[in-house]
Amino acid sequence: MTESVTETGATPTLRELNKRRTREAISHAATRLFIEQGFDRTTIAEVATAAGVAKMTVTNHFPRKEDLLLDLHEEIVGRLARSVAERAPGESALAALRRDCLAGLDRHDPRLGFSGPAFARTVADSPVLVARLRELHEQSETALARALAEAARPTTATGTPPDTSPDIPVSTPADPPVDFESRVAAGLLAAVDRTVFTEVFRRLLAGEEAAAITAAVRPSAVRAFDRLEGSLGTFAVRPGS
């Protein structure tokens, strides 16, 4: 993780750097304890002691105990929606998600389930963590549906959705529910990603090396996306070329 810039591209302040370092120290201490002792048998107080911080500091950074280990939870939830939002001109949502998924497999992305065997076993041995992973994937699908609905909206010549201005948020609490088509598309596309994650995780638990996992899973992912091409290949294509 780089410390040179923040998510917005600005140089972080000393306070932001210290906050980030504290968060990382807590997460690393928690991960070590969870692997050594098991997730369910480790307390927040033990994590705080190991990280050299107060118990309240732990809960301020990680309100949910599960996220001490699954500290990429926000990235897992937002990854698919972000891929759609950042797709290139002329690129469909499916093409953007295919590209992101295959690139993640090639680089052994933790957001696609890659981890060390001990980490994977710790997650698999805890029903609480397994349930949390399921919840994160459900949230990811919901976020993807919103992104697809936004991506499929007609735009003006300037690329701005009708009846909005750059100064007014496109999404507000008064917005109608996500349309049926976008929800169906999200379900199909998220299913491929979720199945890739599940298969990567299963193979990790079986003791396979990351390179072998990619070699085995990548062709299946390609075929899965190919099967969706006929129905979703022209859905949510970004204007431009």
C-alpha positions as a Markdown table, in Angstrom:
| # | Residue | x | y | z |
|---|---|---|---|---|
| 1 | Met | 0.0 | 0.0 | 0.0 |
| 2 | Thr | 1.5 | 3.4 | -1.0 |
| 3 | Glu | 1.7 | 6.2 | 1.4 |
| 4 | Ser | 2.5 | 8.9 | -1.2 |
| 5 | Val | -1.1 | 9.9 | -2.1 |
| 6 | Thr | -4.6 | 9.4 | -0.8 |
| 7 | Glu | -7.5 | 7.9 | -2.7 |
| 8 | Thr | -8.3 | 11.4 | -4.2 |
| 9 | Gly | -4.7 | 11.8 | -5.3 |
| 10 | Ala | -3.8 | 14.4 | -2.7 |
| 11 | Thr | -0.7 | 14.2 | -0.5 |
| 12 | Pro | -1.8 | 12.7 | 2.9 |
| 13 | Thr | -1.4 | 14.7 | 6.0 |
| 14 | Leu | 0.7 | 13.3 | 9.0 |
| 15 | Arg | -2.6 | 12.6 | 10.8 |
| 16 | Glu | -3.9 | 10.5 | 7.8 |
| 17 | Leu | -0.6 | 8.6 | 7.6 |
| 18 | Asn | -0.6 | 7.8 | 11.3 |
| 19 | Lys | -4.3 | 6.7 | 11.1 |
| 20 | Arg | -3.4 | 4.4 | 8.1 |
| 21 | Arg | -0.4 | 2.9 | 9.9 |
| 22 | Thr | -2.5 | 2.3 | 13.1 |
| 23 | Arg | -5.2 | 0.6 | 11.0 |
| 24 | Glu | -2.6 | -1.6 | 9.3 |
| 25 | Ala | -0.9 | -2.5 | 12.6 |
| 26 | Ile | -4.2 | -3.5 | 14.1 |
| 27 | Ser | -5.2 | -5.6 | 11.1 |
| 28 | His | -1.8 | -7.3 | 11.0 |
| 29 | Ala | -1.9 | -8.1 | 14.7 |
| 30 | Ala | -5.4 | -9.4 | 14.4 |
| 31 | Thr | -4.6 | -11.6 | 11.4 |
| 32 | Arg | -1.7 | -13.2 | 13.2 |
| 33 | Leu | -3.8 | -13.9 | 16.3 |
| 34 | Phe | -6.7 | -15.2 | 14.3 |
| 35 | Ile | -4.5 | -17.6 | 12.4 |
| 36 | Glu | -2.7 | -18.8 | 15.6 |
| 37 | Gln | -5.8 | -19.1 | 17.9 |
| 38 | Gly | -8.8 | -19.1 | 15.6 |
| 39 | Phe | -11.1 | -16.3 | 14.8 |
| 40 | Asp | -13.9 | -17.2 | 17.3 |
| 41 | Arg | -11.4 | -17.8 | 20.2 |
| 42 | Thr | -9.6 | -14.4 | 19.8 |
| 43 | Thr | -11.0 | -11.4 | 21.6 |
| 44 | Ile | -10.9 | -7.7 | 20.6 |
| 45 | Ala | -9.0 | -7.1 | 23.9 |
| 46 | Glu | -6.2 | -9.5 | 22.8 |
| 47 | Val | -6.0 | -7.8 | 19.4 |
| 48 | Ala | -5.7 | -4.4 | 21.1 |
| 49 | Thr | -2.9 | -5.6 | 23.4 |
| 50 | Ala | -1.0 | -7.2 | 20.5 |
| 51 | Ala | -1.3 | -4.0 | 18.4 |
| 52 | Gly | -0.3 | -1.8 | 21.3 |
| 53 | Val | -3.5 | 0.3 | 21.2 |
| 54 | Ala | -6.7 | 0.7 | 23.3 |
| 55 | Lys | -9.6 | -1.6 | 22.7 |
| 56 | Met | -11.7 | 1.5 | 21.7 |
| 57 | Thr | -9.1 | 2.3 | 19.0 |
| 58 | Val | -9.6 | -1.2 | 17.5 |
| 59 | Thr | -13.4 | -0.8 | 17.4 |
| 60 | Asn | -13.1 | 2.7 | 16.0 |
| 61 | His | -11.1 | 1.4 | 13.0 |
| 62 | Phe | -13.0 | -1.8 | 12.7 |
| 63 | Pro | -16.6 | -1.7 | 14.1 |
| 64 | Arg | -17.1 | -5.3 | 13.0 |
| 65 | Lys | -14.7 | -8.0 | 14.3 |
| 66 | Glu | -14.9 | -9.9 | 11.0 |
| 67 | Asp | -13.4 | -6.9 | 9.1 |
| 68 | Leu | -10.2 | -7.1 | 11.2 |
| 69 | Leu | -9.4 | -10.1 | 9.0 |
| 70 | Leu | -11.4 | -9.2 | 5.9 |
| 71 | Asp | -9.9 | -5.7 | 5.9 |
| 72 | Leu | -10.4 | -5.5 | 2.1 |
| 73 | His | -14.2 | -5.5 | 2.6 |
| 74 | Glu | -14.8 | -2.1 | 1.1 |
| 75 | Glu | -12.8 | -3.0 | -2.0 |
| 76 | Ile | -14.6 | -6.3 | -2.4 |
| 77 | Val | -17.9 | -4.5 | -2.2 |
| 78 | Gly | -17.0 | -1.7 | -4.6 |
| 79 | Arg | -14.8 | -3.5 | -7.1 |
| 80 | Leu | -17.4 | -4.5 | -9.7 |
| 81 | Ala | -19.3 | -1.2 | -9.6 |
| 82 | Arg | -16.0 | 0.7 | -9.9 |
| 83 | Ser | -15.0 | -1.4 | -13.0 |
| 84 | Val | -18.3 | -0.4 | -14.7 |
| 85 | Ala | -18.0 | 3.2 | -13.7 |
| 86 | Glu | -14.4 | 3.4 | -15.1 |
| 87 | Arg | -15.0 | 1.4 | -18.3 |
| 88 | Ala | -13.5 | 2.9 | -21.4 |
| 89 | Pro | -15.5 | 4.7 | -24.2 |
| 90 | Gly | -17.1 | 2.1 | -26.4 |
| 91 | Glu | -16.7 | -0.6 | -23.8 |
| 92 | Ser | -19.6 | -2.5 | -22.4 |
| 93 | Ala | -20.1 | -3.3 | -18.7 |
| 94 | Leu | -19.5 | -7.0 | -19.5 |
| 95 | Ala | -16.3 | -6.3 | -21.2 |
| 96 | Ala | -15.1 | -4.1 | -18.4 |
| 97 | Leu | -15.9 | -6.8 | -15.8 |
| 98 | Arg | -14.3 | -9.5 | -17.9 |
| 99 | Arg | -11.1 | -7.5 | -18.2 |
| 100 | Asp | -11.0 | -6.8 | -14.5 |
| 101 | Cys | -11.7 | -10.4 | -13.5 |
| 102 | Leu | -9.1 | -11.9 | -15.8 |
| 103 | Ala | -6.5 | -9.3 | -14.8 |
| 104 | Gly | -7.3 | -10.1 | -11.1 |
| 105 | Leu | -6.7 | -13.8 | -11.8 |
| 106 | Asp | -3.4 | -13.1 | -13.5 |
| 107 | Arg | -2.1 | -11.0 | -10.6 |
| 108 | His | -3.6 | -13.3 | -7.9 |
| 109 | Asp | -5.8 | -10.5 | -6.5 |
| 110 | Pro | -6.8 | -11.1 | -2.9 |
| 111 | Arg | -10.2 | -9.6 | -3.8 |
| 112 | Leu | -10.8 | -12.7 | -5.9 |
| 113 | Gly | -10.0 | -15.1 | -3.1 |
| 114 | Phe | -6.2 | -15.4 | -3.3 |
| 115 | Ser | -4.5 | -15.6 | 0.0 |
| 116 | Gly | -2.1 | -17.8 | 2.0 |
| 117 | Pro | -3.3 | -21.3 | 3.0 |
| 118 | Ala | -3.4 | -20.4 | 6.7 |
| 119 | Phe | -5.5 | -17.3 | 6.1 |
| 120 | Ala | -8.0 | -19.3 | 3.9 |
| 121 | Arg | -8.3 | -22.0 | 6.5 |
| 122 | Thr | -8.9 | -19.5 | 9.2 |
| 123 | Val | -11.8 | -18.1 | 7.2 |
| 124 | Ala | -13.2 | -21.5 | 6.3 |
| 125 | Asp | -13.2 | -22.6 | 9.9 |
| 126 | Ser | -15.3 | -19.7 | 11.1 |
| 127 | Pro | -19.0 | -19.7 | 10.2 |
| 128 | Val | -19.1 | -16.0 | 11.1 |
| 129 | Leu | -16.4 | -15.2 | 8.6 |
| 130 | Val | -18.0 | -17.4 | 5.9 |
| 131 | Ala | -21.3 | -15.5 | 6.5 |
| 132 | Arg | -19.5 | -12.2 | 6.3 |
| 133 | Leu | -18.0 | -13.1 | 2.9 |
| 134 | Arg | -21.4 | -14.0 | 1.6 |
| 135 | Glu | -22.7 | -10.7 | 2.8 |
| 136 | Leu | -19.9 | -8.8 | 1.1 |
| 137 | His | -20.7 | -10.5 | -2.2 |
| 138 | Glu | -24.4 | -9.7 | -1.8 |
| 139 | Gln | -23.5 | -6.1 | -1.2 |
| 140 | Ser | -21.2 | -6.1 | -4.2 |
| 141 | Glu | -24.0 | -7.3 | -6.4 |
| 142 | Thr | -26.3 | -4.6 | -5.1 |
| 143 | Ala | -23.7 | -1.9 | -5.8 |
| 144 | Leu | -23.1 | -3.4 | -9.2 |
| 145 | Ala | -26.9 | -3.2 | -10.0 |
| 146 | Arg | -26.9 | 0.5 | -9.1 |
| 147 | Ala | -23.8 | 1.1 | -11.3 |
| 148 | Leu | -25.4 | -0.7 | -14.2 |
| 149 | Ala | -28.6 | 1.2 | -13.8 |
| 150 | Glu | -26.7 | 4.5 | -13.9 |
| 151 | Ala | -24.5 | 3.3 | -16.8 |
| 152 | Ala | -27.6 | 2.3 | -18.9 |
| 153 | Arg | -29.3 | 5.6 | -18.5 |
| 154 | Pro | -29.5 | 7.7 | -21.6 |
| 155 | Thr | -27.1 | 10.7 | -21.7 |
| 156 | Thr | -27.1 | 14.0 | -23.4 |
| 157 | Ala | -24.5 | 15.1 | -26.0 |
| 158 | Thr | -22.3 | 16.2 | -23.1 |
| 159 | Gly | -22.5 | 12.9 | -21.4 |
| 160 | Thr | -24.6 | 14.2 | -18.5 |
| 161 | Pro | -27.7 | 12.2 | -17.7 |
| 162 | Pro | -30.9 | 14.2 | -18.5 |
| 163 | Asp | -32.5 | 16.3 | -15.8 |
| 164 | Thr | -29.2 | 16.5 | -13.8 |
| 165 | Ser | -26.3 | 18.9 | -13.6 |
| 166 | Pro | -22.7 | 18.2 | -12.6 |
| 167 | Asp | -23.4 | 20.0 | -9.3 |
| 168 | Ile | -26.3 | 17.8 | -8.3 |
| 169 | Pro | -25.6 | 14.2 | -7.2 |
| 170 | Val | -27.1 | 11.7 | -9.6 |
| 171 | Ser | -28.1 | 9.3 | -6.8 |
| 172 | Thr | -30.3 | 10.7 | -4.0 |
| 173 | Pro | -32.5 | 9.0 | -1.4 |
| 174 | Ala | -35.5 | 9.9 | -3.5 |
| 175 | Asp | -34.3 | 7.9 | -6.5 |
| 176 | Pro | -36.6 | 5.0 | -7.7 |
| 177 | Pro | -35.5 | 1.4 | -7.1 |
| 178 | Val | -33.0 | 0.0 | -9.5 |
| 179 | Asp | -34.7 | -1.3 | -12.6 |
| 180 | Phe | -35.4 | -5.0 | -13.2 |
| 181 | Glu | -33.1 | -5.4 | -16.2 |
| 182 | Ser | -30.1 | -3.9 | -14.3 |
| 183 | Arg | -30.7 | -6.2 | -11.3 |
| 184 | Val | -30.9 | -9.2 | -13.5 |
| 185 | Ala | -27.7 | -8.2 | -15.3 |
| 186 | Ala | -26.0 | -7.6 | -12.0 |
| 187 | Gly | -27.0 | -11.0 | -10.8 |
| 188 | Leu | -25.6 | -12.8 | -13.9 |
| 189 | Leu | -22.3 | -10.8 | -13.9 |
| 190 | Ala | -21.8 | -11.0 | -10.2 |
| 191 | Ala | -22.4 | -14.7 | -10.3 |
| 192 | Val | -19.3 | -15.2 | -12.5 |
| 193 | Asp | -17.1 | -13.2 | -10.2 |
| 194 | Arg | -18.5 | -14.9 | -7.1 |
| 195 | Thr | -18.0 | -18.3 | -8.6 |
| 196 | Val | -14.4 | -17.4 | -9.5 |
| 197 | Phe | -13.8 | -16.3 | -5.9 |
| 198 | Thr | -15.3 | -19.6 | -4.6 |
| 199 | Glu | -13.3 | -21.8 | -6.9 |
| 200 | Val | -10.0 | -19.9 | -6.1 |
| 201 | Phe | -10.8 | -20.3 | -2.4 |
| 202 | Arg | -11.6 | -24.0 | -2.7 |
| 203 | Arg | -8.4 | -24.7 | -4.5 |
| 204 | Leu | -6.4 | -22.7 | -2.0 |
| 205 | Leu | -7.8 | -24.9 | 0.8 |
| 206 | Ala | -6.9 | -28.0 | -1.2 |
| 207 | Gly | -3.2 | -26.8 | -1.2 |
| 208 | Glu | -2.9 | -25.6 | -4.8 |
| 209 | Glu | -0.4 | -22.9 | -5.7 |
| 210 | Ala | -1.6 | -19.6 | -7.0 |
| 211 | Ala | -0.2 | -20.0 | -10.5 |
| 212 | Ala | -1.9 | -23.4 | -10.9 |
| 213 | Ile | -5.2 | -22.0 | -9.6 |
| 214 | Thr | -5.1 | -19.2 | -12.2 |
| 215 | Ala | -4.3 | -21.7 | -15.0 |
| 216 | Ala | -7.2 | -23.9 | -14.0 |
| 217 | Val | -9.8 | -21.2 | -13.3 |
| 218 | Arg | -9.1 | -18.6 | -16.0 |
| 219 | Pro | -10.4 | -20.7 | -18.9 |
| 220 | Ser | -13.6 | -21.4 | -17.1 |
| 221 | Ala | -14.1 | -17.7 | -16.4 |
| 222 | Val | -13.5 | -16.9 | -20.0 |
| 223 | Arg | -16.1 | -19.4 | -21.1 |
| 224 | Ala | -18.6 | -18.0 | -18.5 |
| 225 | Phe | -18.2 | -14.5 | -19.8 |
| 226 | Asp | -18.5 | -15.8 | -23.4 |
| 227 | Arg | -21.9 | -17.3 | -22.6 |
| 228 | Leu | -23.1 | -14.0 | -21.3 |
| 229 | Glu | -21.9 | -12.1 | -24.4 |
| 230 | Gly | -25.0 | -12.8 | -26.5 |
| 231 | Ser | -27.4 | -11.3 | -23.9 |
| 232 | Leu | -25.2 | -8.6 | -22.2 |
| 233 | Gly | -22.6 | -7.7 | -24.8 |
| 234 | Thr | -24.4 | -4.5 | -25.9 |
| 235 | Phe | -25.7 | -3.6 | -22.4 |
| 236 | Ala | -24.4 | -0.4 | -20.7 |
| 237 | Val | -21.9 | 0.4 | -23.4 |
| 238 | Arg | -20.1 | 3.7 | -22.6 |
| 239 | Pro | -20.7 | 6.3 | -25.4 |
| 240 | Gly | -17.7 | 7.2 | -27.5 |
| 241 | Ser | -15.1 | 5.2 | -29.3 |
